[in-house]
Amino acid sequence: MTWSHPRGYDPMVATALEWERRGGMAIHWDKRSLQDFESFPVEELARQYDLIVIDHPHVGQVTAENCLAPLDPIVDGFVGASYPSYTYDGSQWAYPIDAAAQVMAYRADLLPQPPASWDEVVQLAYAGQVVLPMLAPHSLMTFYTLCANRGAPCSAETGDLIDSTVGAEVVEQIRRVTSLIDPSNFAMDPIAATEAMARPDALVSIMPLGYGYVSYAREGFRPGRLTFADIPLPGHWGSALGGTGIAVSGFSAHLDAAKAYAAFVASADVQRGLYAESGGQPGHAAGWEDEAVNAASGNFYRNTRQTLQLSYVRPRHRGYMAFQQEASVRLNAGLLGGDPARAIVADLNVMFRESF
């Protein structure tokens, strides 16, 4: 089971066909929506599928539920914190086959000079040029990114999520933009935001923070080609890590075959070759550094590498996933309702403490 976007589905189909061509077991991939991918219980999927594409905040929960099979370590290089983000309680629970972080995307034909600071983002919001995906959990991802870039990354340990003063300042920083953009942004994920920018009649030209999708950087994928760059925060510390990893069900009747295929997909040659060529966004550094891969994507990888290398890894404890959803909803309700920033942050801190 993987997720329903060409970046998430097409490379899995291609690698499965190549695996079978090389004599491996036949593999069929199903897909689910991005929202479902971000929230559906992994244990339920593990009882239905041998191979599952997951994201790293699930690892605390799946470790406690004992529903995935630990994988053999791979020592060669993946980008940023992608590989250790799936390491938990002494075991490796997935291989990072897809690497992503919040980056900046824009239409170079509509906005020749992208912003270099949040103040410039606000000015573009005044001009009606900004789209910012705020559908849960993406509003919380923006909160994480902006906290990290104040030198105060949100905690992954018991206690408060963030200092109340820093958190309140970040809420107001977000509000400076969300008060100027259409409320429909609160129903958008990064796919919807990039689709809005890629339309031939696009009304917006920049997404200052949102998970990068290499598909939109390819010539011909959509009428408007997008350019991707590091986040517009000078001296930044990176942004909230995303991406996906391939995991093996602990209930699988084909453990050895599933583990072998997972390692095949995560290997350097496949990642920079078939995986990238099939529309995937590699997790392996070999793909991010490859000249042909960069040329085909308008230097998507080279232009966003610094942001990814410095990325912030979200909390991963057992109760985190429920917190992520509830905190995003609270943040959005506060922004839309005009709640005091300190009240919003106080609630986030209470919810985070209770998630352990």
N, C-alpha and C positions, 0 to 999 in steps of 0.2 A: 504493500500500500504506500502510495506517495501522494503528492498534492497536485491539485488541478491547475497547472499553468504550464505552458510549453517548456519553461526553464526547469520545472520539477518533474515533468512526465516524459517528454521526448527523449532525453538522454538515458533514462532508465529503460525505455523500450529498446533503444539502439544497443545499449550494452548487453541487455538480455539476449538479443538476437545474436550478437557477436559471441557471447559466452556459449550459446547453444551451438553455433557454427564451429567453435573450437572443441566441441565434444562434451560440454557441460550439460547439466540438467535444464530442461525447458523451464522458463520463468515467465509468468504472466503478471503484469502490473495493473492494479486498479488505482483510482485517484479519488481524492476528496477535496472539498473547497479549502481555501486558505484559512477561513474562520474555523472550520472543523479541525483542520490540522493543528491550529494553535490551542485547541481546547479539549478535543476528544480524548477520553482515557486510553492511554497506551495499552494497559492490560487487556482491555476488550479487543483491541486490534491484534495483540500478541496471541490471542486464542483463535484467531481466524487466519492469520497470515504468518508465513515463515520469515519474511523480510519486511521491515517497516522503516520508513523515513521519518525521523523525529527531529525536534529541536532541543537544544541543550538544557533549558530549564526543567525538562521532564525528568532528568536523571535521578534526582533525589527520590522522587515518587516511584520510579520504576525499580530502583535499587531496593526500596522497602518492600515493594510488591513481588520482587523476585520473578519478574515476567520476561526479562531479557537475558540472553546468554552473554557472559563476558567474552570479549574478543582478545585475540593476541595483539600485543603492542606492535605498532609500526613506528620505526625510528626516524624515517626520513621526513622532510619538512612540509608542514602545512602552514597556511598563513595565519598570522596573529595568534589569538588564543583559541582558534577553532578546535585544535586537537585536544588540549587539556580541558576544554569546556565539556567534553564528554567523558572525562576521567572523574570518577567519584568513588569514594570509599575503597580506594586501592585497585579498582578495576576500570577497564575501558569498555564503555557501553555502546559506543558507535564510532564509526570512522567519518570524519567530516568530508563529505563529497561535494558540498556546496558551501561557499563562504560569502558572508554578507555582513554589512553593518549599515547604520544610517549614514547616508552620504547626501550630496547635493546633486540635483538633476535639473537641467534647463534646456530650453530651445535656443541654440546659438543663433538661429536665423531670426529670432524675435528679440533676443536679449544678448547682444554681442559681448557685453561686459557684465559677468555675474557678480553678485555681492561678495564683499570680503569681510563683512561684519554683520552682527545682528541688527544694528542700527540701519544698515543699508537694506536688510530684509524688510524691516518695518516700513521703510520708504517705498519699497516695491509693493508691499501690502496696501499702502495708501493708494497706490496707482492701480490696484486691482489685478496685479500680476501673479500673486502668490497662491499656490495650493499647498495645504499642509494636512496630510492624512491624520485624522484624530479619532477614527474608529478604534474602540478598545481592541487590543492593548497598545495601539500605536501612540496614543497620547502619552501614556506612561513611558514609552521608549524615548520620546522627546524630552520628557522630564529627566530621565536618567542621563541622557546625553548632555543636557545643559548643566546638570549638577556636576558631572564629571569634568566639564570644561571650566568650572569654577575652582577646580582643584579639590572638590569635596564629593567624590563618588559615593553613591548610595551604598549602604552597608549590605553585606550578605550574611551577617551574623545576627544573633539574638539582640534585641534592643530596638532603638529607633532606626527607621530607614534613613533619615536625613536630619541634620541640624535644622531646627525650626526656622531660624533666620535665613539660612541659605535656601531652604526649600521654599519659603515664602517669596524670596526674591526671584526664584526660578518660575514659580507660578505666575508672577507678574510679568516676567519676561515672555512667557508663552502667551499671556493674555494680550500683550501689546500687539501680537499678530492676529490671534483668533478673534479679537474684537473688530478687526478690519476686514476679515474674509467672510465668505458666504457660510452660513450655518451648515450647508450641505457637506462641508469638510468633515464634520463630526460623524458622518456616515461613510467616510471614505477610508479604505486601506491604501497602501502604497500602489497596488495594482490599479485601483480606480483613479488615483491621483496621476499616475504616469499616463494612463489612457486619456485622461482629460487634457494633458499637455501634448499628447501625440496626435490629437485630432487635426485635420486640415483646417478647421475653423476654430482652433483653440483660443480660449479667452484668457488663459493663464500661461505663463512662460517659465515659472520656476517652482520647484519643490525644494526648499532649503534643507529640510531634514526628512529622510524617508529611506527605507531599505532599497538598495540599488538592484535593478533588474537589467541584466546585460542585454536581454532580448530587445529592449527599446533603443539600445545603442547601435544595433545592427541596421545596416542599410536595407530598406524595403520592408522591415517588420511592421511598421505602421507608417501612415503618410508623413508624419513629422518625426524626424529622427532626434533623439535626445542625446545630450552631452552630459557626462557624469564627472564630478570633481569632488575633492575633499570638502568637508563641511566648512561653512563660512564663519568660522570662529578662530580668530588669530591665536596662534600658540596653543592649538587645541590638544586635548588629551585623548582624542579618539571619541567614538560614539558607541551606542548600545549594540552589542554583537548580535547578529542573527544567524542566518545560514541553516543548513540541515546536515544530519548525519544518517548513515545507513546502519540500522541495528538488526539483530537476529533474535527472533522469538525464542524464549527459553522453553517453549512448549513444542518447538518444531521437531518433526520426525526426520528432518533432513539437515541436522545441525552442521555437519562437516561441509556439505555442498553449499549451504547458505553462507557460512563463514568464508568459504573460498571465493564465492561470487562477490561478497562484500569487499574483500581485500582487492579483488580484481578491479572493481569500480573505483576504489580509492587510490589505485596505483598511479605513479607519476605519468607513465606513458599513456594510460587511458584518459587520465584527467586532462592532459594538455592536447590529446588527440581526439579520439572518438567522442568523449564526453563533451568537450567544448564545441566540437564541430556539429554536434547534435542539438545545440542550443542550451547546454548546461553552463553553469557558472561555477567553475572548479573551486574546490577547497584546498587543493594542493598548490604549493608555490610554483611548481613547474608550469602549471597553467597560467598563473598570474604573470609570470616572467617571459612567457613564450612570445616571440615577435609576431608570429602569424596570428596567434589568438588576440593579441592587442590590436593588430592592424584591422582585423575583422570587426572589432568592437569600438573603433574610434578611441583607442587607448583607455577604455573603461577601467581596466585593471591597474595600469600604471598611474592613472590620474586619481585613483581612490585608495591606493595601497597604504599611504600613511595613516589615513583614518582607520583602516582595518587593523593595521599593526598595533595601534594604540587602543584598541577597542575595550569597552567596559563589559565584563561578563556579569550577567544578571545573577541574582540569588538562585539557588538550585535545590533548596531543602524541600522536604516532602510536601509541606503545605503551601509552597510558593505559587503553584499554578492558579489556585483559587484566589489567592491574594492579588495576583496580576490582573485578573479580570475585574474583581471587585474594586481595586484601587483605581483602575482606569475609568470605570463607571463613575466613581466618586469624583475624580479629577474633572471629568467632563461635565458632570452635573454642576460642580462648583464654578467652572469657567462660564458655562452658559447661564447660570443663575446669578452670577455676580457675587458669589460668596467671598468673604474675606480670605485672603491667601493663607493667613496663619491658621484659620479654621480648617481649611482644606488639608494643609500639611499635618495638623494635629490628628485629623481623622486617619490620614495615611499611616502615620506612625503607630496609632493604636491598632489598626488593621494588620500592620506588619508584625508587631509584637505578638498579636494573637495567632498569627499564621504558624508559629513554631509550636 
